[in-house]
């Protein structure tokens, strides 16, 4: 039986899965790697760890599934987006990769905005703010702060592209990533040459991958060296994937205009599908063709969500998370007066403020860990509500939200999302959305499905629907308004201290 292989390169690990063509996962293994968190909201990884994790996890999965390399027709993967790496002429990293959540390039983001280029309005929050997470600000940071690294770099690319080079030898980028974060315009001239020329680094264009391929299209076949390490064959096709959250849309089955996806993990991302361009303050996009041909994507995102839960767990040390979750579920909406601002690593949307920070407001001596735990979850859900309000103000509404990722393991978290957003939450049978989306792309690229939509129909299975509680919805309204007041108040305090 034919199979496809996927990889999900995340913040904390790379997970490989093998699927059959019915969408059943027959093997799964994750290999962790280190993230170094540095002062100034910086985060770095060793790119070579991604490759070693892919090799190890693939070989383990082949043994677990009792599948030979000959049976893997195609592979595709989803990775973190905006994780930028500089490579020498041999394709070896010149320095640790700047992770997606690394926002050291805030001044460079301002410089990008100051160019006034028309591309900024087309895909940057409707009015022009640029995130310090994105490719061009990070590349400019390298040029300004590590000029020797920038000059020596033959290739500057993303996590996705690094794996592609290791697998095929191709300097190839995904239309998904470049259309989302590099100001690439698929229907309007391609690369943002006017921006990089205005910033005084026209040589960056030569350092970027020379080929752009859309998700679901074949990049090429595995090289002999890569196939040997992975236990596969040179007949295995590499099918283009993209950013984990966007490929997760496919895995959730969110493909029709008006549908809404929420991808959860270390961060939260909200995506909608439209059949026409849509631009509005507080909304990123719309992006043409980056997931589905002929359709546009609108976007919102929260930089810190699951990563805040992990931070809290580290502070507490040894603790039973199930017990914490159960106690938090008994609390009323509002966590008995405690409110959390979820900007622990800055704000992506709607404020696009890399310098905003997290906060716990209303602490008393009666509050216990489960109060803080619930307040963090509520703050994250309020952050999502803020983004959905921006969507609505911009003309995009949806009657339900389809959710995938780690947060779906908590029924409490999902219920609070439904109660704060005021719409039902749908959870498919498989919540490993980036992996399922990659499997669909690989099967499509191998020729088993005529379109991505056809692959979705065959491989995505229905799950459960969580309805909002009207009583909780009403209770959350006043708490939400208090949450909304935190950002301008704390921003004013922060600016007074600068």
C-alpha positions as a printed NumPy array, in Angstrom:
array([[  0.   ,   0.   ,   0.   ],
       [  1.233,   3.492,  -0.844],
       [  2.175,   5.832,   1.984],
       [  3.319,   9.425,   2.418],
       [  5.699,  10.84 ,   4.977],
       [  5.303,  14.177,   6.745],
       [  7.318,  16.312,   9.122],
       [  6.141,  19.061,  11.45 ],
       [  9.106,  21.228,  12.41 ],
       [  7.932,  23.138,  15.455],
       [  9.351,  25.311,  18.194],
       [ 10.377,  22.488,  20.517],
       [ 10.697,  19.418,  18.279],
       [ 10.372,  17.91 ,  14.828],
       [  7.697,  15.232,  14.492],
       [  7.602,  12.753,  11.618],
       [  4.443,  10.856,  10.719],
       [  3.595,   8.256,   8.08 ],
       [  0.062,   8.211,   6.639],
       [ -1.857,   5.959,   4.32 ],
       [ -4.069,   7.478,   1.631],
       [ -7.168,   7.297,   3.852],
       [ -5.623,   9.789,   6.259],
       [ -4.719,   7.194,   8.903],
       [ -1.459,   7.818,  10.748],
       [  0.477,   4.532,  10.982],
       [  3.602,   5.836,  12.738],
       [  4.63 ,   8.938,  14.66 ],
       [  7.789,  10.049,  16.427],
       [  9.027,  13.41 ,  17.718],
       [ 12.647,  14.382,  18.263],
       [ 13.208,  17.388,  20.563],
       [ 15.805,  20.083,  19.987],
       [ 17.044,  22.999,  22.021],
       [ 15.831,  26.566,  21.828],
       [ 18.039,  29.198,  23.424],
       [ 16.118,  32.144,  24.838],
       [ 18.258,  35.267,  25.152],
       [ 17.605,  38.718,  26.586],
       [ 15.828,  41.224,  24.392],
       [ 13.089,  38.777,  23.344],
       [ 15.592,  36.757,  21.28 ],
       [ 15.336,  33.052,  20.49 ],
       [ 17.722,  30.865,  18.461],
       [ 18.082,  27.275,  17.256],
       [ 20.802,  25.227,  15.602],
       [ 19.659,  24.458,  12.056],
       [ 21.662,  21.247,  11.95 ],
       [ 19.482,  19.943,  14.778],
       [ 16.494,  20.101,  12.41 ],
       [ 18.191,  17.767,   9.954],
       [ 19.425,  15.285,  12.542],
       [ 15.935,  15.2  ,  14.081],
       [ 14.355,  14.553,  10.672],
       [ 16.769,  11.691,   9.955],
       [ 16.338,  10.023,  13.332],
       [ 12.536,  10.399,  13.459],
       [ 12.096,   9.132,   9.892],
       [ 14.081,   5.965,  10.508],
       [ 12.172,   5.29 ,  13.724],
       [  8.816,   5.752,  11.965],
       [  9.74 ,   3.409,   9.125],
       [ 10.531,   0.7  ,  11.673],
       [  7.404,   1.431,  13.722],
       [  5.128,   1.243,  10.679],
       [  7.005,  -1.751,   9.273],
       [  7.108,   0.103,   5.975],
       [ 10.011,   0.052,   3.53 ],
       [ 11.439,   3.181,   1.979],
       [ 10.055,   2.022,  -1.387],
       [  6.517,   2.448,  -0.052],
       [  6.948,   6.192,   0.613],
       [  5.837,   7.814,  -2.636],
       [  6.155,  11.402,  -1.496],
       [  6.911,  13.579,   1.494],
       [  5.937,  17.078,   2.525],
       [  6.463,  19.098,   5.651],
       [  5.347,  22.152,   7.554],
       [  7.741,  24.218,   9.638],
       [  7.801,  27.343,  11.736],
       [  7.644,  30.441,   9.557],
       [ 10.101,  33.37 ,   9.833],
       [ 12.795,  31.153,  11.357],
       [ 15.677,  32.639,   9.36 ],
       [ 19.048,  30.981,   8.719],
       [ 22.205,  32.197,   6.925],
       [ 24.168,  29.524,   5.012],
       [ 27.612,  29.362,   3.422],
       [ 28.386,  28.077,  -0.075],
       [ 28.234,  24.478,   1.186],
       [ 24.793,  25.052,   2.729],
       [ 26.161,  24.982,   6.282],
       [ 24.77 ,  27.457,   8.864],
       [ 26.976,  30.462,   9.601],
       [ 25.227,  31.218,  12.898],
       [ 22.247,  29.957,  14.927],
       [ 18.904,  30.527,  13.238],
       [ 16.79 ,  33.492,  14.333],
       [ 13.536,  31.866,  15.386],
       [ 10.092,  33.039,  14.392],
       [  9.449,  34.42 ,  17.893],
       [ 12.717,  36.374,  17.901],
       [ 11.807,  40.076,  17.764],
       [ 15.259,  41.681,  18.047],
       [ 14.67 ,  43.33 ,  14.645],
       [ 12.095,  45.84 ,  15.882],
       [ 14.12 ,  48.866,  14.712],
       [ 14.655,  47.165,  11.366],
       [ 10.901,  46.582,  11.088],
       [ 10.441,  50.324,  11.533],
       [ 12.973,  50.914,   8.761],
       [ 11.012,  48.634,   6.444],
       [  7.847,  50.568,   7.227],
       [  9.59 ,  53.894,   6.6  ],
       [ 10.226,  52.896,   2.976],
       [  6.516,  53.543,   2.369],
       [  6.497,  50.811,  -0.247],
       [  3.106,  49.869,  -1.675],
       [  3.674,  46.214,  -0.78 ],
       [  3.396,  47.089,   2.916],
       [ -0.254,  48.04 ,   2.586],
       [ -1.044,  44.947,   0.545],
       [ -0.053,  42.427,   3.198],
       [  0.858,  44.154,   6.439],
       [ -2.071,  44.719,   8.757],
       [ -4.042,  46.855,   6.308],
       [ -2.258,  50.065,   7.262],
       [  1.404,  49.238,   7.109],
       [  2.905,  47.979,  10.448],
       [  5.653,  45.42 ,   9.879],
       [  6.476,  42.652,  12.346],
       [ 10.011,  42.22 ,  13.672],
       [  9.479,  38.474,  13.154],
       [  9.533,  38.693,   9.36 ],
       [ 12.269,  37.901,   6.838],
       [ 13.296,  41.368,   5.619],
       [ 13.678,  42.937,   9.101],
       [ 15.737,  39.942,  10.246],
       [ 17.928,  40.066,   7.143],
       [ 18.445,  43.797,   7.702],
       [ 19.357,  43.116,  11.337],
       [ 22.047,  40.709,  10.151],
       [ 23.389,  43.28 ,   7.702],
       [ 23.51 ,  46.001,  10.366],
       [ 24.723,  43.978,  13.346],
       [ 26.623,  41.022,  11.874],
       [ 27.802,  42.376,   8.504],
       [ 30.437,  39.681,   8.041],
       [ 27.792,  36.957,   8.428],
       [ 25.542,  38.771,   5.953],
       [ 28.354,  39.205,   3.42 ],
       [ 29.539,  35.596,   3.759],
       [ 26.027,  34.179,   3.406],
       [ 25.428,  32.632,  -0.005],
       [ 21.878,  31.747,   1.022],
       [ 19.514,  33.44 ,   3.486],
       [ 16.346,  31.428,   3.822],
       [ 13.905,  29.802,   6.237],
       [ 13.67 ,  26.507,   8.118],
       [ 11.473,  25.142,   5.303],
       [ 14.032,  26.007,   2.624],
       [ 16.981,  24.624,   4.604],
       [ 15.361,  21.186,   4.742],
       [ 14.562,  21.406,   1.016],
       [ 18.224,  22.073,   0.244],
       [ 19.322,  19.141,   2.39 ],
       [ 16.785,  16.855,   0.724],
       [ 17.135,  17.839,  -2.926],
       [ 19.998,  20.318,  -3.33 ],
       [ 17.471,  22.886,  -4.616],
       [ 17.537,  26.533,  -3.486],
       [ 13.754,  26.629,  -3.468],
       [ 11.263,  28.629,  -1.371],
       [  7.599,  28.   ,  -0.693],
       [  5.091,  30.441,  -2.164],
       [  3.324,  30.032,   1.15 ],
       [  6.186,  31.445,   3.225],
       [  7.366,  34.153,   0.834],
       [  3.834,  35.339,   0.098],
       [  3.071,  35.426,   3.8  ],
       [  6.23 ,  36.977,   5.276],
       [  8.637,  38.172,   2.57 ],
       [  6.295,  40.663,   0.843],
       [  6.308,  38.476,  -2.266],
       [  3.343,  39.206,  -4.555],
       [  2.438,  36.222,  -6.711],
       [  0.166,  38.29 ,  -8.955],
       [  2.108,  41.557,  -8.933],
       [  5.754,  41.223,  -9.882],
       [  7.039,  38.629,  -7.434],
       [  9.916,  39.711,  -5.184],
       [  9.765,  42.972,  -3.236],
       [ 12.864,  44.369,  -4.95 ],
       [ 11.858,  47.977,  -4.308],
       [ 11.856,  47.389,  -0.539],
       [ 15.255,  45.739,  -0.335],
       [ 16.779,  48.326,  -2.682],
       [ 15.381,  51.151,  -0.545],
       [ 16.994,  49.507,   2.49 ],
       [ 20.387,  49.414,   0.788],
       [ 20.712,  45.64 ,   0.465],
       [ 19.906,  44.733,  -3.16 ],
       [ 22.329,  41.795,  -2.828],
       [ 19.778,  40.093,  -0.559],
       [ 17.828,  39.078,  -3.67 ],
       [ 20.758,  36.935,  -4.84 ],
       [ 20.953,  35.302,  -1.416],
       [ 17.294,  34.278,  -1.434],
       [ 16.225,  30.963,  -3.035],
       [ 16.04 ,  31.314,  -6.811],
       [ 12.878,  29.242,  -7.258],
       [  9.384,  29.623,  -5.737],
       [  7.002,  26.644,  -5.664],
       [  3.391,  26.589,  -4.444],
       [  2.159,  24.118,  -1.79 ],
       [  1.228,  20.784,  -3.361],
       [  3.585,  21.138,  -6.328],
       [  6.58 ,  18.82 ,  -6.703],
       [  9.973,  20.348,  -5.897],
       [ 11.899,  17.303,  -7.112],
       [ 13.086,  13.892,  -6.005],
       [ 15.285,  13.148,  -3.017],
       [ 19.015,  13.177,  -3.637],
       [ 20.876,   9.893,  -3.24 ],
       [ 22.655,  11.147,  -0.12 ],
       [ 19.45 ,  12.349,   1.57 ],
       [ 17.531,   9.194,   0.649],
       [ 20.279,   7.029,   2.12 ],
       [ 20.253,   8.896,   5.449],
       [ 16.466,   8.824,   5.699],
       [ 16.024,   5.215,   4.63 ],
       [ 14.007,   6.269,   1.587],
       [ 14.736,   6.113,  -2.15 ],
       [ 15.449,   8.627,  -4.9  ],
       [ 11.99 ,   7.816,  -6.289],
       [ 10.433,   9.604,  -3.319],
       [  9.056,  12.974,  -4.421],
       [  9.462,  16.077,  -2.282],
       [  6.201,  18.031,  -2.444],
       [  6.203,  21.668,  -1.367],
       [  4.736,  22.463,   2.027],
       [  4.923,  25.731,   3.928],
       [  4.333,  27.476,   7.232],
       [  2.996,  25.095,   9.859],
       [ -0.138,  27.054,  10.655],
       [ -1.102,  27.641,   7.013],
       [ -0.586,  23.999,   6.098],
       [ -2.649,  23.29 ,   9.212],
       [ -5.598,  24.976,   7.509],
       [ -5.562,  22.161,   4.968],
       [ -5.336,  19.55 ,   7.725],
       [ -8.399,  21.06 ,   9.413],
       [-10.365,  21.123,   6.174],
       [-10.71 ,  24.921,   6.188],
       [-10.805,  25.689,   2.481],
       [-14.081,  27.435,   1.627],
       [-14.634,  31.214,   1.743],
       [-16.114,  32.169,   5.125],
       [-14.457,  29.344,   7.049],
       [-12.175,  30.164,  10.007],
       [ -9.197,  28.201,  11.347],
       [ -7.457,  28.52 ,  14.691],
       [ -4.078,  26.802,  14.856],
       [ -2.738,  26.38 ,  18.387],
       [  0.701,  25.524,  19.677],
       [  3.439,  27.738,  21.071],
       [  1.496,  30.524,  19.36 ],
       [ -2.058,  30.973,  18.08 ],
       [ -2.868,  31.846,  14.49 ],
       [ -6.264,  32.71 ,  13.03 ],
       [ -6.918,  32.329,   9.299],
       [ -9.907,  32.933,   7.076],
       [-10.485,  32.099,   3.406],
       [-11.923,  34.65 ,   0.969],
       [-12.621,  34.654,  -2.762],
       [-11.665,  38.344,  -3.096],
       [ -8.973,  40.642,  -1.64 ],
       [ -9.686,  42.055,   1.839],
       [ -7.572,  44.671,   3.623],
       [ -8.37 ,  46.185,   7.016],
       [ -6.611,  47.616,  10.093],
       [ -5.763,  44.862,  12.558],
       [ -5.89 ,  42.168,   9.852],
       [ -2.898,  40.822,   7.951],
       [ -3.421,  39.987,   4.317],
       [ -5.037,  39.226,   2.168],
       [ -2.566,  36.862,   0.513],
       [ -3.303,  35.455,  -2.944],
       [ -2.803,  31.767,  -3.796],
       [ -0.54 ,  30.961,  -0.832],
       [ -2.582,  27.898,   0.235],
       [ -5.275,  27.321,  -2.405],
       [ -5.057,  28.468,  -6.037],
       [ -7.513,  31.257,  -6.748],
       [ -8.305,  32.016,  -3.097],
       [ -7.057,  34.575,  -0.586],
       [ -6.1  ,  34.196,   3.084],
       [ -6.653,  36.746,   5.858],
       [ -4.654,  36.38 ,   9.05 ],
       [ -4.331,  37.25 ,  12.696],
       [ -1.877,  35.888,  15.21 ],
       [ -0.739,  35.802,  18.821],
       [  2.979,  35.356,  19.423],
       [  2.736,  33.745,  22.872],
       [  0.042,  31.236,  23.838],
       [  1.079,  27.65 ,  24.517],
       [  4.566,  28.996,  25.252],
       [  3.062,  30.924,  28.21 ],
       [  1.621,  27.697,  29.601],
       [  5.056,  26.083,  29.234],
       [  6.64 ,  29.06 ,  30.998],
       [  4.17 ,  28.724,  33.88 ],
       [  4.829,  24.984,  34.137],
       [  8.573,  25.646,  34.327],
       [  8.02 ,  28.104,  37.17 ],
       [  5.911,  25.64 ,  39.128],
       [  8.279,  22.725,  38.604],
       [  6.717,  19.362,  39.431],
       [  2.959,  19.719,  39.039],
       [  0.054,  17.64 ,  37.794],
       [ -1.29 ,  19.578,  34.824],
       [ -4.529,  17.552,  34.792],
       [ -5.15 ,  18.517,  38.432],
       [ -4.421,  22.173,  37.641],
       [ -6.836,  22.032,  34.698],
       [ -9.56 ,  20.382,  36.824],
       [ -9.296,  23.002,  39.581],
       [ -9.281,  25.837,  37.039],
       [-12.471,  24.46 ,  35.477],
       [-14.293,  24.984,  38.785],
       [-13.545,  28.709,  38.844],
       [-16.064,  31.23 ,  37.495],
       [-15.308,  33.276,  34.361],
       [-12.79 ,  35.976,  35.233],
       [-10.621,  33.839,  37.549],
       [-11.921,  35.716,  40.598],
       [-10.588,  39.1  ,  39.54 ],
       [ -7.329,  38.044,  37.862],
       [ -6.611,  39.15 ,  34.273],
       [ -3.615,  38.202,  32.13 ],
       [ -2.235,  40.095,  29.146],
       [ -0.81 ,  37.507,  26.765],
       [  1.956,  39.6  ,  25.156],
       [  4.873,  37.722,  26.743],
       [  6.88 ,  37.928,  23.485],
       [  5.254,  41.036,  22.034],
       [  2.008,  41.377,  20.101],
       [  1.632,  40.211,  16.512],
       [ -1.929,  41.422,  15.82 ],
       [ -3.871,  43.622,  16.041],
       [ -1.265,  46.   ,  17.544],
       [  1.931,  44.645,  15.906],
       [  3.982,  45.819,  18.877],
       [  7.194,  43.877,  19.466],
       [  7.819,  45.763,  22.724],
       [  4.52 ,  44.957,  24.429],
       [  4.866,  42.534,  27.333],
       [  2.77 ,  40.169,  29.403],
       [  1.104,  41.091,  32.663],
       [ -0.938,  39.613,  35.52 ],
       [ -3.302,  42.184,  36.968],
       [ -5.467,  41.829,  40.066],
       [ -3.345,  39.407,  42.082],
       [ -4.334,  38.872,  45.725],
       [ -3.052,  36.622,  48.497],
       [ -6.053,  34.347,  47.924],
       [ -5.047,  33.483,  44.379],
       [ -3.516,  30.052,  43.808],
       [ -1.746,  28.463,  40.821],
       [ -5.001,  27.305,  39.233],
       [ -6.277,  30.917,  39.269],
       [ -3.207,  32.053,  37.35 ],
       [ -3.509,  29.07 ,  35.01 ],
       [ -7.109,  29.899,  34.128],
       [ -6.35 ,  33.624,  33.83 ],
       [ -3.586,  32.856,  31.321],
       [ -5.975,  30.735,  29.251],
       [ -8.646,  33.434,  29.425],
       [ -6.107,  36.103,  28.408],
       [ -5.086,  34.032,  25.398],
       [ -8.738,  33.564,  24.437],
       [ -9.375,  37.299,  24.841],
       [ -6.421,  37.888,  22.507],
       [ -8.133,  35.672,  19.941],
       [-11.415,  37.548,  20.447],
       [ -9.6  ,  40.845,  19.808],
       [ -8.361,  39.485,  16.487],
       [-11.793,  38.13 ,  15.507],
       [-13.293,  41.545,  16.32 ],
       [-10.754,  43.039,  13.89 ],
       [-11.79 ,  40.5  ,  11.253],
       [-15.422,  41.43 ,  11.781],
       [-14.714,  45.164,  11.563],
       [-12.872,  44.492,   8.318],
       [-15.841,  42.626,   6.84 ],
       [-14.91 ,  39.004,   7.564],
       [-17.162,  36.908,   9.793],
       [-17.585,  33.203,  10.377],
       [-20.256,  31.138,  12.104],
       [-17.791,  28.675,  13.68 ],
       [-14.093,  28.197,  14.363],
       [-12.227,  24.981,  13.479],
       [ -9.347,  24.343,  15.872],
       [ -6.249,  22.16 ,  15.732],
       [ -3.055,  21.776,  17.714],
       [ -2.011,  21.237,  21.297],
       [ -4.657,  23.351,  23.021],
       [ -7.402,  20.989,  21.81 ],
       [ -6.252,  18.532,  24.507],
       [ -7.871,  20.844,  27.089],
       [-11.67 ,  20.834,  26.951],
       [-11.607,  23.803,  29.337],
       [ -9.485,  25.829,  26.934],
       [-11.738,  24.991,  23.995],
       [-14.872,  25.87 ,  25.973],
       [-13.398,  29.23 ,  26.969],
       [-12.535,  29.909,  23.321],
       [-16.161,  29.202,  22.384],
       [-17.497,  31.317,  25.264],
       [-15.243,  34.331,  24.606],
       [-15.575,  34.252,  20.806],
       [-19.318,  33.578,  20.975],
       [-19.244,  30.95 ,  18.214],
       [-19.05 ,  27.133,  18.191],
       [-15.645,  25.47 ,  18.151],
       [-15.189,  22.483,  15.833],
       [-12.42 ,  19.952,  16.476],
       [-11.739,  17.402,  13.69 ],
       [-10.926,  13.77 ,  14.445],
       [ -7.232,  14.481,  13.856],
       [ -5.99 ,  17.658,  15.524],
       [ -2.443,  17.279,  14.188],
       [ -3.333,  19.799,  11.523],
       [  0.101,  20.622,  10.01 ],
       [  0.906,  16.908,   9.662],
       [ -2.473,  16.064,   8.142],
       [ -2.181,  19.038,   5.802],
       [  1.276,  17.89 ,   4.746],
       [ -0.062,  14.384,   4.113],
       [ -2.769,  15.784,   1.858],
       [ -0.215,  17.855,  -0.058],
       [  2.118,  14.876,  -0.45 ],
       [ -0.711,  12.645,  -1.709],
       [ -1.852,  15.37 ,  -4.12 ],
       [  1.703,  15.908,  -5.388],
       [  2.087,  12.142,  -5.876],
       [ -0.951,  12.215,  -8.174],
       [ -3.525,  10.508,  -5.946],
       [ -5.847,  13.536,  -5.763],
       [ -6.581,  15.969,  -8.576],
       [ -6.701,  18.91 ,  -6.149],
       [ -6.012,  19.803,  -2.532],
       [ -9.775,  20.073,  -1.999],
       [-10.236,  16.512,  -3.202],
       [ -7.557,  15.374,  -0.757],
       [ -9.34 ,  17.138,   2.095],
       [-12.581,  15.29 ,   1.311],
       [-10.79 ,  11.943,   1.355],
       [ -8.5  ,  12.375,   4.367],
       [-10.011,  14.843,   6.897],
       [-12.517,  13.161,   9.216],
       [-15.19 ,  14.945,  11.312],
       [-14.836,  15.26 ,  15.074],
       [-16.764,  17.172,  17.776],
       [-18.539,  20.531,  18.063],
       [-18.39 ,  22.614,  21.267],
       [-21.188,  25.162,  21.643],
       [-20.694,  28.411,  23.614],
       [-22.409,  28.689,  27.007],
       [-24.718,  31.758,  26.97 ],
       [-24.246,  32.373,  30.719],
       [-20.45 ,  32.313,  30.421],
       [-20.596,  34.492,  27.298],
       [-22.453,  37.187,  29.25 ],
       [-20.081,  36.929,  32.218],
       [-17.026,  37.304,  30.031],
       [-18.179,  40.495,  28.338],
       [-17.151,  42.86 ,  31.151],
       [-13.905,  40.957,  31.784],
       [-13.065,  41.235,  28.104],
       [-13.496,  45.014,  28.19 ],
       [-11.075,  45.164,  31.141],
       [ -8.618,  43.061,  29.145],
       [ -8.928,  45.45 ,  26.173],
       [ -8.096,  48.373,  28.5  ],
       [ -4.822,  46.773,  29.612],
       [ -2.826,  47.272,  26.422],
       [ -3.156,  51.08 ,  26.094],
       [ -2.674,  51.527,  29.859],
       [  0.455,  49.382,  30.008],
       [  1.788,  50.879,  26.774],
       [  1.519,  54.342,  28.335],
       [  3.386,  53.177,  31.452],
       [  6.07 ,  51.496,  29.33 ],
       [  6.617,  54.591,  27.206],
       [  6.925,  56.797,  30.298],
       [  9.785,  54.605,  31.535],
       [ 11.71 ,  54.637,  28.236]])
